[in-house]
Structure formats: C-alpha cells, structure tokens
Amino acid sequence: MEQVDTLVASVRAALAAEGDPERAVQQQRYMKSAMPFRGIGLPQVRRIVRGVLDDPAHRLSSAPAWETTVRRLWDEASYREERYAALTVARHRSAGAWRTPAVVPLLRHLVVTGAWWDLVDETAGDLVAPLLRTYRAEVTPTVLAWAEDEDLWLRRAAILSQLGARAETDTGLLEAVLTANLEGSLHGSEFFVRKAVGWALRDYARTDPDWVRGFLARHDARLSGLSRREASKHL
C-alpha cells in the first residue's frame, strides 16, 4: 500500500530528526532494552505521530491500512520509539471505528512480542481496556483466557484490562483474572504479575474500597506482600 509506505517513512523520518543520542543511551539503560532508542520522550513521540497523522496526505482511509501501519511500525522497528509510534497510531482518534473485537489478534501480537511493561501496559490500558468496555460480551472471554495463559505478559494485560473503568468495572471478571494470578498460580510469583494485581486493586479502590477490602480478606493467604501493599495505598 503506497499510503502506508509513505506514512511509515514519514513517521520514521520525523522521529530520526528529533533524536537525542545522549538521552537515548540513558533511556536504553533505564528500560533494559535490547532495542536502541532515538532519545525522544513518550509525550514528544505522541506529538510527532499525531502531527503526521493530522496531515491530510497521511490520513488513514481504511481498517486494513491502519492495521498494516501499526504492524509495520511495530514489527520492523529499529528503535523503541517506533513501537511507541505504532501504539500512538493504534489508539489514534481516527481509528476509533476500526477498534472492534476483530483487532484482538493484533492486540495479542503487541502484548506477546512487546513483552515488557512499557509496551504491554499501554496496550492493556489504552487499547484492551476501552475495547473491553465497549464490547464486553465479545471481549470478556478473551480476557479470561489471557488471565490463564502461559505467557506472562498476556496475564499482566488481562489483570490491567479494567484500569480506569471505575463504576463500569465488572467485579466478577476482576476477581476471576486476579485469583488466577495469585500466589500458587502459574505466574503468581512473578514480580510483574504481583505488581499488576496490586495496581488493579489500587485503581478500583478509588471507586469501591469496600469491595477491595473484601477481596483482600477473602484471598489473604495467597496475596503477596507487594500486591497487598499496592492494593492498600488508597484504603
């Protein structure tokens, strides 16, 4: 697709022009990333990509073009900011009509191949979570399956899939994905799982602290200290 080729090239060129090599070294060290950085902060990456997408010459005209752009920026990335750019394209307002349950395979791909908290958490919070709220019946089975998958990062994405839902939170789903990842489960001892469990509970405690207290009481024996501390921050 010529449109996709031009858009991908424009995003890469814009990122290259804004790079800071000294900052790039610090970013790569902090993120423990095998992939190098350009040295651009995430807010700046998002501004750059939005600027490209807002150019009439680069506006995406179809769901296939949008998904191909996301996959090209992601799979062919030479710098980590190109993956941040892919996520910015994925969540751009112009793609709202295309973010339906049909994109679940794409989101799974981003989580499994991203395999680190910066990429997985944005995918979970900004792509999976709103998809779940909009298409609850269709997407809930996927979230439940991810919560018990052997892949650590799919589990983390499932745990974080209701961040920001507030009163729309499905507490039955929340309890199911959390209990599948407590101590004694396949990945319950993993740091990134324990942290996510606590984060999900802390987030929902702002809406229903009594429910969170009840969860902590019901599952006290299987909660790690880290999960409990995180969950209790707003109680």
ZIZISUL-V349110 format. One record per backbone hydrogen bond with DSSP energy under -0.5 kcal/mol. NH is the residue of the N-H (numbers start at 1). CO is the residue of the C=O. E is the energy in kcal/mol with one decimal. If there is no record, write none. Layout:
BEGIN
nh->NH co->CO e->E
nh->NH co->CO e->E
END
This chain:
BEGIN
nh->5 co->1 e->-2.4
nh->6 co->2 e->-2.4
nh->7 co->3 e->-2.2
nh->8 co->4 e->-3.0
nh->9 co->5 e->-2.2
nh->10 co->6 e->-2.2
nh->11 co->7 e->-2.4
nh->12 co->8 e->-2.3
nh->13 co->9 e->-2.4
nh->14 co->10 e->-2.4
nh->15 co->11 e->-2.3
nh->16 co->12 e->-2.5
nh->17 co->13 e->-1.9
nh->18 co->14 e->-0.8
nh->18 co->15 e->-0.8
nh->19 co->16 e->-0.9
nh->20 co->38 e->-1.8
nh->24 co->20 e->-2.4
nh->25 co->21 e->-1.5
nh->26 co->22 e->-1.2
nh->27 co->23 e->-2.6
nh->28 co->24 e->-2.4
nh->29 co->25 e->-2.0
nh->30 co->26 e->-2.5
nh->31 co->27 e->-2.6
nh->32 co->28 e->-0.8
nh->32 co->29 e->-0.5
nh->33 co->28 e->-1.7
nh->45 co->41 e->-2.3
nh->46 co->42 e->-2.4
nh->47 co->43 e->-2.0
nh->48 co->44 e->-2.6
nh->49 co->45 e->-2.5
nh->50 co->46 e->-2.6
nh->51 co->47 e->-2.2
nh->52 co->48 e->-1.9
nh->53 co->49 e->-2.7
nh->54 co->50 e->-2.1
nh->55 co->51 e->-0.5
nh->55 co->52 e->-1.1
nh->58 co->55 e->-2.7
nh->59 co->55 e->-0.6
nh->59 co->56 e->-0.7
nh->66 co->62 e->-2.3
nh->67 co->63 e->-2.8
nh->68 co->64 e->-2.4
nh->69 co->65 e->-2.1
nh->70 co->66 e->-2.3
nh->71 co->67 e->-2.7
nh->72 co->68 e->-2.6
nh->73 co->69 e->-2.6
nh->74 co->70 e->-2.1
nh->75 co->71 e->-3.3
nh->76 co->72 e->-1.9
nh->77 co->74 e->-1.0
nh->80 co->36 e->-2.5
nh->82 co->79 e->-1.6
nh->83 co->79 e->-0.6
nh->83 co->80 e->-1.1
nh->84 co->80 e->-1.7
nh->85 co->81 e->-2.4
nh->86 co->82 e->-1.9
nh->87 co->83 e->-1.9
nh->88 co->84 e->-1.8
nh->89 co->85 e->-2.4
nh->90 co->86 e->-2.4
nh->91 co->87 e->-1.9
nh->92 co->89 e->-1.0
nh->95 co->92 e->-2.0
nh->96 co->93 e->-1.5
nh->98 co->95 e->-1.4
nh->99 co->95 e->-0.8
nh->99 co->96 e->-0.9
nh->100 co->98 e->-1.7
nh->103 co->100 e->-2.6
nh->104 co->101 e->-1.6
nh->107 co->103 e->-2.3
nh->108 co->104 e->-2.7
nh->109 co->105 e->-2.1
nh->110 co->106 e->-2.2
nh->111 co->107 e->-2.2
nh->112 co->108 e->-2.8
nh->113 co->109 e->-2.4
nh->114 co->110 e->-1.6
nh->115 co->111 e->-2.3
nh->119 co->116 e->-0.6
nh->120 co->116 e->-2.7
nh->121 co->117 e->-2.5
nh->122 co->118 e->-1.0
nh->123 co->119 e->-1.9
nh->124 co->120 e->-2.9
nh->125 co->121 e->-2.8
nh->126 co->122 e->-2.6
nh->127 co->123 e->-1.4
nh->128 co->123 e->-2.6
nh->129 co->124 e->-2.5
nh->131 co->127 e->-1.4
nh->132 co->128 e->-2.6
nh->133 co->129 e->-2.1
nh->134 co->130 e->-2.0
nh->135 co->131 e->-2.6
nh->139 co->135 e->-2.5
nh->140 co->136 e->-2.3
nh->141 co->137 e->-0.5
nh->143 co->139 e->-2.1
nh->144 co->140 e->-2.5
nh->145 co->141 e->-2.1
nh->146 co->142 e->-2.8
nh->147 co->143 e->-2.0
nh->148 co->144 e->-0.6
nh->148 co->145 e->-1.1
nh->149 co->146 e->-1.5
nh->152 co->150 e->-0.5
nh->155 co->151 e->-1.7
nh->156 co->152 e->-2.1
nh->157 co->153 e->-2.4
nh->158 co->154 e->-2.2
nh->159 co->155 e->-2.3
nh->160 co->156 e->-2.0
nh->161 co->158 e->-1.1
nh->163 co->160 e->-1.6
nh->165 co->162 e->-2.2
nh->168 co->165 e->-2.4
nh->169 co->166 e->-1.9
nh->171 co->169 e->-1.0
nh->174 co->170 e->-2.6
nh->175 co->171 e->-2.7
nh->176 co->172 e->-1.9
nh->177 co->173 e->-2.6
nh->178 co->174 e->-2.1
nh->179 co->175 e->-2.8
nh->180 co->176 e->-1.4
nh->181 co->178 e->-2.0
nh->182 co->179 e->-0.9
nh->183 co->222 e->-2.4
nh->185 co->182 e->-2.2
nh->188 co->185 e->-0.6
nh->190 co->187 e->-1.8
nh->193 co->190 e->-0.5
nh->194 co->190 e->-2.8
nh->195 co->191 e->-2.8
nh->196 co->192 e->-1.2
nh->197 co->193 e->-2.5
nh->198 co->194 e->-1.9
nh->199 co->195 e->-2.3
nh->200 co->196 e->-2.8
nh->201 co->197 e->-2.0
nh->202 co->198 e->-2.6
nh->203 co->199 e->-2.6
nh->204 co->200 e->-2.0
nh->205 co->201 e->-1.8
nh->206 co->202 e->-0.6
nh->206 co->203 e->-0.9
nh->207 co->204 e->-1.4
nh->208 co->204 e->-2.8
nh->212 co->208 e->-1.7
nh->213 co->209 e->-2.6
nh->214 co->210 e->-2.3
nh->215 co->211 e->-2.4
nh->216 co->212 e->-2.6
nh->217 co->213 e->-2.1
nh->218 co->214 e->-2.7
nh->219 co->215 e->-2.1
nh->220 co->217 e->-0.9
nh->222 co->219 e->-1.4
nh->223 co->219 e->-0.8
nh->223 co->220 e->-0.9
nh->228 co->224 e->-2.3
nh->229 co->225 e->-2.5
nh->230 co->226 e->-2.4
nh->231 co->227 e->-2.5
nh->232 co->228 e->-1.7
nh->233 co->230 e->-1.2
nh->234 co->231 e->-0.5
nh->235 co->232 e->-1.6
END
